[in-house]
Amino acid sequence: MTQIISLIGYPLKHSVSPHFQQAALDHYSLDVHYEARETEAETLASVVNELRQPQYLGANVTIPYKEAVLPLLDETDDLAGLVSAVNTIVNREGRLIGFNTDTYGFIRALREDAEFEPKNMRAIVLGAGGAARAVSFALLREGIRSLVIVNRTLSRAEKLVCSLREYVLARGSSVDVVALPRDGSKLGNVIKDCHLIVNCTVLGMKHSACERESPLPAHLIHKDVLVYDLVYNPLWTPLLSVAKEVGAKAINGLPMLVYQGAASFELWTGREAPIDIMLSAAKQALPAGGD
Ligand code: NAP
């Protein structure tokens, strides 16, 4: 029986996970099909429930469901529970276990590909959805000095800040964590002092309504900040163009995509992920865009 791993999200046109996950599965000649399953909100519960059937190894979860799937699962590991966002589901004999491999993928790319050490740095996270949750908790775990969450919907940023502050208190540390609106006047001053800006919104993502938009204008960014765009399709995003304009160092979401996918692959198959094969399949599936 051919086994299945699903990618659950909406929309999915931008995603290259089916390309590089299938390449990794084929590398080991596994009889497993990785399928993109574009899912409307009304059918999310039934699509997740289907994963309990024996032919399913599990799933990846992407926009906009990383938080919404939590109550549909039987269990989450400690990290996914802390972050309250799941990007990987494993089917263990009919029980659905949730994991978060975005945290690992984000930090690995930050250290290895951007050569940035987050300890004692000041960071700004743009967005407050599932990816922003993973990135924010990952930065706190790595000893960031201060963290500002900026989101279109301020109440969502404030909710995330509450959870982050609880975590900071529980660890007995003293990190400054605040929420700011996107269009507020304070944002410029905060950016002047920061070392890292991470875009966790969908702004700039291909096939979205806002594919040509940068989450920040050039005049707000300075050359001494690292600009990290989680968007990977296109590889050259509007935000990266803005970073280049001011001479700031920048990284796109491709290395993170492959590292988080590699960790998911290992959870489903128990095999070592063939990172080079995954990276090259992802690159082949992506339009370069811009530069
Ligand atoms: P999500 O949970 O749906 O969150 C979407 C975020 O984008 C929210 O903060 C939302 O703000 C914001 N947003 C949506 N439309 C907007 C608009 N028109 N103007 C301003 N803000 C807008 O999605 P997610 O799972 O966090 O994913 C976010 C992005 O990260 C996606 O582009 C995804 O592909 C990327 N990502 C990349 C990787 C990687 O490995 N490279 C991993 C995970 C995610 P509101 O709260 O106001 O709606």
Boltz pocket constraint, residues with backbone or C-beta under 6 A from the ligand:
constraints:
  - pocket:
      binder: B
      contacts: [[A, 62], [A, 63], [A, 64], [A, 65], [A, 66], [A, 102], [A, 105], [A, 126], [A, 127], [A, 128], [A, 129], [A, 130], [A, 131], [A, 132], [A, 151], [A, 152], [A, 153], [A, 156], [A, 199], [A, 200], [A, 201], [A, 202], [A, 203], [A, 205], [A, 210], [A, 229], [A, 230], [A, 231], [A, 232], [A, 253], [A, 254], [A, 256], [A, 257], [A, 258], [A, 260]]
      max_distance: 6.0
